[in-house]
Amino acid sequence: MATLNDLPTPCLLIEQSRLEANIAAMQARADAQGVRLRPHIKTHKSTALARKQREAGAQGVTVATVGEAECFARAGFDDIRIAYPVIGGDRLARVANLSALARVSFCVDTMPGAQAAADFFAARGEAAEVLIEVDTGQHRCGVDPEDARAVALAQAVAESPGIRLVGILTHAGQVYKGPAKGVSKKEAIQAVSRRERDAMLRFAARLQEVGLAEPDSFEISIGSTPTMHAFENRREGGFRITEIRPGNYIFHDAMQASLGAVALKDCALTALTTVVSRHRTASGRERLFADAGSKAVASDQGALTDGYGQLLYDARRMEPLPHARIASLSEEHAWIDVPGGSTLETGDRIRFVPNHACACMHLHETAWIVDGEDVLEAVRINARAR
């Protein structure tokens, strides 16, 4: 059996036991709350890992791009939700071409976007399934559910040939900003989770008042890994949340740990890197350089993370490396500061938990499922270029 010493660096490792535990834990939460779990595969972009989620009980997949939808439809996934506005005739044509392989739905959040989709599919004599994207606080895409124009958009979608309104969808990405002063991490996540849920239920009730939604058939979809750890379903006006779309939960990362959504020991994804140089700076600080730069692990920083990942002293126990910090990343180098000096030498290998697992996976063709030092299998990242 191959071991970590047989792998070239930099590379990504997935600890099998933590992977399986994370998949099972989120599926159990979805089941307990009476919702479908539709994982967002932008985190791993791997059909093999998505099959593990499906085998555990997940129903359908969420994707961010039409390219991801094409990759997964051709791999046999037959219920795909594009959690993104599909704009442009080229993308709409590609979505239409997938209808022979899978049920595909996508988002609209503007009148022009909805009209373009309606005209395209009506000209083909088809009706595409769409969800209205709702802004529940992140202020990225989506309609304000309290604005009258949101109901007007829903009305226009419902009356347009070529598209069919099947539900509403949101992502409470504002949770990644961390807590306000004087608020605990747990309280902050709980508060965002409640607002996400309640805003969507109120909007569904408003749509019901004008004849656009019925509890038995209307889909209400929410996402975000941190908020799902605090999610509790409830009923308002006959409506309940029907599905959740977390993605990062399959691995977790340093951002999730810094937010307090999980513990470091829950993180399944680590990067393996080799020390390629060691020097002492003019100020007397020990500095190591390793081969996992921004082209290997991305340069994302969360609101609460310190540096560019959590270095590990013992990856089996997920014990942090004391005092050491990834202070900077250049394209091919991780700059590691060790204020008290280091026992690591050029050629030594170290593991760390990346800040953002989703961005890391997109940078590699393969990741490796491992059990401690043993390499169990290679995982192809099928949709990395999509």
PEZIHU-V280408 format. One record per residue. N is the residue number from 1. SS is DSSP state (2 for helix, 1 for strand, 0 for the rest). D_LAST is the distance of its C-alpha to the last C-alpha in Angstrom with 1 decimal. Layout:
# PEZIHU-V280408
N | SS | D_LAST
N | SS | D_LAST
This chain:
# PEZIHU-V280408
1 | 0 | 32.3
2 | 0 | 30.1
3 | 1 | 30.5
4 | 2 | 28.7
5 | 2 | 30.8
6 | 2 | 29.1
7 | 0 | 25.6
8 | 0 | 24.6
9 | 0 | 23.9
10 | 0 | 22.0
11 | 1 | 20.2
12 | 1 | 19.3
13 | 1 | 21.7
14 | 1 | 21.7
15 | 1 | 25.3
16 | 2 | 25.8
17 | 2 | 28.6
18 | 2 | 26.9
19 | 2 | 23.7
20 | 2 | 25.9
21 | 2 | 28.1
22 | 2 | 25.4
23 | 2 | 23.9
24 | 2 | 27.5
25 | 2 | 28.6
26 | 2 | 26.1
27 | 2 | 26.7
28 | 2 | 30.4
29 | 2 | 30.1
30 | 2 | 28.3
31 | 2 | 31.0
32 | 2 | 33.8
33 | 0 | 32.7
34 | 0 | 32.3
35 | 0 | 28.7
36 | 1 | 25.7
37 | 1 | 23.1
38 | 0 | 19.6
39 | 1 | 17.5
40 | 1 | 14.5
41 | 0 | 11.9
42 | 0 | 10.0
43 | 0 | 12.8
44 | 0 | 12.2
45 | 0 | 8.9
46 | 0 | 11.4
47 | 2 | 13.0
48 | 2 | 16.2
49 | 2 | 16.6
50 | 2 | 15.9
51 | 2 | 18.6
52 | 2 | 20.9
53 | 2 | 20.5
54 | 2 | 21.2
55 | 2 | 24.2
56 | 0 | 25.6
57 | 0 | 25.7
58 | 0 | 22.4
59 | 0 | 22.1
60 | 0 | 18.7
61 | 1 | 15.5
62 | 1 | 14.1
63 | 1 | 10.5
64 | 0 | 9.6
65 | 0 | 7.3
66 | 2 | 7.9
67 | 2 | 4.6
68 | 2 | 5.5
69 | 2 | 8.9
70 | 2 | 8.7
71 | 2 | 7.8
72 | 2 | 10.6
73 | 2 | 12.9
74 | 2 | 13.1
75 | 0 | 14.0
76 | 0 | 16.8
77 | 0 | 16.0
78 | 0 | 18.1
79 | 1 | 18.2
80 | 1 | 15.0
81 | 1 | 15.5
82 | 1 | 13.1
83 | 1 | 14.9
84 | 1 | 14.3
85 | 1 | 16.2
86 | 0 | 14.8
87 | 0 | 16.4
88 | 0 | 16.8
89 | 2 | 17.8
90 | 2 | 14.8
91 | 2 | 12.7
92 | 2 | 15.9
93 | 2 | 16.3
94 | 2 | 13.0
95 | 2 | 14.1
96 | 2 | 17.5
97 | 2 | 16.5
98 | 2 | 15.2
99 | 2 | 18.7
100 | 2 | 20.1
101 | 0 | 17.9
102 | 0 | 17.8
103 | 1 | 19.3
104 | 1 | 16.7
105 | 1 | 17.9
106 | 1 | 16.7
107 | 1 | 18.5
108 | 1 | 20.9
109 | 0 | 23.0
110 | 0 | 24.9
111 | 2 | 27.3
112 | 2 | 25.6
113 | 2 | 22.2
114 | 2 | 24.0
115 | 2 | 26.1
116 | 2 | 23.4
117 | 2 | 21.7
118 | 2 | 25.3
119 | 2 | 26.2
120 | 2 | 23.2
121 | 2 | 23.6
122 | 2 | 27.4
123 | 2 | 27.5
124 | 0 | 25.9
125 | 0 | 28.4
126 | 0 | 25.9
127 | 0 | 25.4
128 | 1 | 22.1
129 | 1 | 22.2
130 | 1 | 21.7
131 | 1 | 22.4
132 | 1 | 23.9
133 | 1 | 22.2
134 | 1 | 25.1
135 | 1 | 25.8
136 | 0 | 27.8
137 | 0 | 28.2
138 | 0 | 25.0
139 | 0 | 25.5
140 | 0 | 21.9
141 | 0 | 21.1
142 | 0 | 23.4
143 | 1 | 27.0
144 | 1 | 30.1
145 | 0 | 31.5
146 | 0 | 35.0
147 | 0 | 34.8
148 | 2 | 36.3
149 | 2 | 33.5
150 | 2 | 31.2
151 | 2 | 33.5
152 | 2 | 33.8
153 | 2 | 30.1
154 | 2 | 30.2
155 | 2 | 33.2
156 | 2 | 31.6
157 | 2 | 28.6
158 | 2 | 31.1
159 | 2 | 33.2
160 | 0 | 30.5
161 | 0 | 30.1
162 | 0 | 26.6
163 | 1 | 25.3
164 | 1 | 26.7
165 | 1 | 26.9
166 | 1 | 26.2
167 | 1 | 26.1
168 | 1 | 25.3
169 | 1 | 22.6
170 | 1 | 22.7
171 | 0 | 21.4
172 | 0 | 24.2
173 | 2 | 22.4
174 | 2 | 25.8
175 | 2 | 26.8
176 | 2 | 25.1
177 | 2 | 27.8
178 | 0 | 30.3
179 | 0 | 33.8
180 | 0 | 36.3
181 | 0 | 39.5
182 | 0 | 41.8
183 | 0 | 39.2
184 | 0 | 38.1
185 | 2 | 34.5
186 | 2 | 35.1
187 | 2 | 36.7
188 | 2 | 34.0
189 | 2 | 31.3
190 | 2 | 33.7
191 | 2 | 34.5
192 | 2 | 30.9
193 | 2 | 30.3
194 | 2 | 33.4
195 | 2 | 32.7
196 | 2 | 29.2
197 | 2 | 30.8
198 | 2 | 34.0
199 | 2 | 32.4
200 | 2 | 30.3
201 | 2 | 33.4
202 | 2 | 35.5
203 | 2 | 33.2
204 | 2 | 33.1
205 | 2 | 36.9
206 | 2 | 37.1
207 | 2 | 35.0
208 | 2 | 37.4
209 | 2 | 40.3
210 | 0 | 39.3
211 | 0 | 38.4
212 | 0 | 34.6
213 | 0 | 34.0
214 | 0 | 35.7
215 | 0 | 35.4
216 | 0 | 35.0
217 | 0 | 32.0
218 | 0 | 30.2
219 | 1 | 27.1
220 | 1 | 27.0
221 | 1 | 23.8
222 | 1 | 23.7
223 | 0 | 21.5
224 | 0 | 21.6
225 | 2 | 22.5
226 | 2 | 25.7
227 | 2 | 27.1
228 | 2 | 26.5
229 | 0 | 28.8
230 | 0 | 31.5
231 | 0 | 30.7
232 | 0 | 33.8
233 | 0 | 33.7
234 | 0 | 36.6
235 | 0 | 37.8
236 | 1 | 38.7
237 | 0 | 40.2
238 | 0 | 39.1
239 | 1 | 35.4
240 | 0 | 33.5
241 | 0 | 29.9
242 | 0 | 28.2
243 | 1 | 24.9
244 | 1 | 23.3
245 | 0 | 19.6
246 | 0 | 19.7
247 | 0 | 16.8
248 | 2 | 18.2
249 | 2 | 21.3
250 | 2 | 20.1
251 | 0 | 20.5
252 | 0 | 22.1
253 | 0 | 22.5
254 | 2 | 25.1
255 | 2 | 24.3
256 | 2 | 25.1
257 | 2 | 28.2
258 | 2 | 29.4
259 | 2 | 29.2
260 | 0 | 31.4
261 | 0 | 29.0
262 | 0 | 29.3
263 | 0 | 31.2
264 | 2 | 29.9
265 | 2 | 30.9
266 | 2 | 28.3
267 | 0 | 25.4
268 | 0 | 23.7
269 | 1 | 21.3
270 | 1 | 23.0
271 | 1 | 22.3
272 | 1 | 24.8
273 | 1 | 26.0
274 | 1 | 29.0
275 | 1 | 31.7
276 | 1 | 32.0
277 | 1 | 34.8
278 | 1 | 37.4
279 | 1 | 39.7
280 | 1 | 42.1
281 | 0 | 41.7
282 | 0 | 44.8
283 | 0 | 45.1
284 | 0 | 45.4
285 | 0 | 42.0
286 | 1 | 40.3
287 | 1 | 36.8
288 | 1 | 34.4
289 | 1 | 31.4
290 | 1 | 28.6
291 | 0 | 25.6
292 | 0 | 22.9
293 | 0 | 22.1
294 | 2 | 19.6
295 | 2 | 17.1
296 | 2 | 17.5
297 | 2 | 18.0
298 | 0 | 17.2
299 | 0 | 20.2
300 | 0 | 20.1
301 | 0 | 23.5
302 | 0 | 24.6
303 | 0 | 27.8
304 | 0 | 29.8
305 | 0 | 28.4
306 | 0 | 30.5
307 | 0 | 28.7
308 | 0 | 25.3
309 | 0 | 25.6
310 | 1 | 28.5
311 | 1 | 30.1
312 | 1 | 31.7
313 | 1 | 35.1
314 | 1 | 34.8
315 | 0 | 31.3
316 | 0 | 33.0
317 | 0 | 34.9
318 | 0 | 32.3
319 | 1 | 35.1
320 | 1 | 34.2
321 | 0 | 35.4
322 | 0 | 38.4
323 | 0 | 38.4
324 | 0 | 35.5
325 | 1 | 32.7
326 | 1 | 29.5
327 | 1 | 30.7
328 | 1 | 28.2
329 | 1 | 25.1
330 | 0 | 24.7
331 | 0 | 21.9
332 | 0 | 23.3
333 | 0 | 26.0
334 | 1 | 26.7
335 | 1 | 30.1
336 | 1 | 32.1
337 | 1 | 35.5
338 | 1 | 38.2
339 | 0 | 41.2
340 | 0 | 43.7
341 | 0 | 42.7
342 | 0 | 40.6
343 | 0 | 41.4
344 | 0 | 38.1
345 | 0 | 38.4
346 | 0 | 36.3
347 | 0 | 34.5
348 | 0 | 34.4
349 | 1 | 31.2
350 | 1 | 30.3
351 | 1 | 27.8
352 | 1 | 26.6
353 | 1 | 24.7
354 | 0 | 21.9
355 | 0 | 22.1
356 | 0 | 18.6
357 | 2 | 17.0
358 | 2 | 13.6
359 | 2 | 13.2
360 | 2 | 14.5
361 | 2 | 12.3
362 | 0 | 9.2
363 | 0 | 11.6
364 | 0 | 12.6
365 | 0 | 11.9
366 | 1 | 14.8
367 | 1 | 16.9
368 | 1 | 20.5
369 | 1 | 22.5
370 | 1 | 25.9
371 | 1 | 29.4
372 | 0 | 31.1
373 | 0 | 31.5
374 | 1 | 30.5
375 | 1 | 27.0
376 | 1 | 26.5
377 | 1 | 23.2
378 | 1 | 19.8
379 | 1 | 16.7
380 | 1 | 13.6
381 | 0 | 10.4
382 | 0 | 8.5
383 | 0 | 5.0
384 | 0 | 5.6
385 | 0 | 3.8
386 | 0 | 0.0
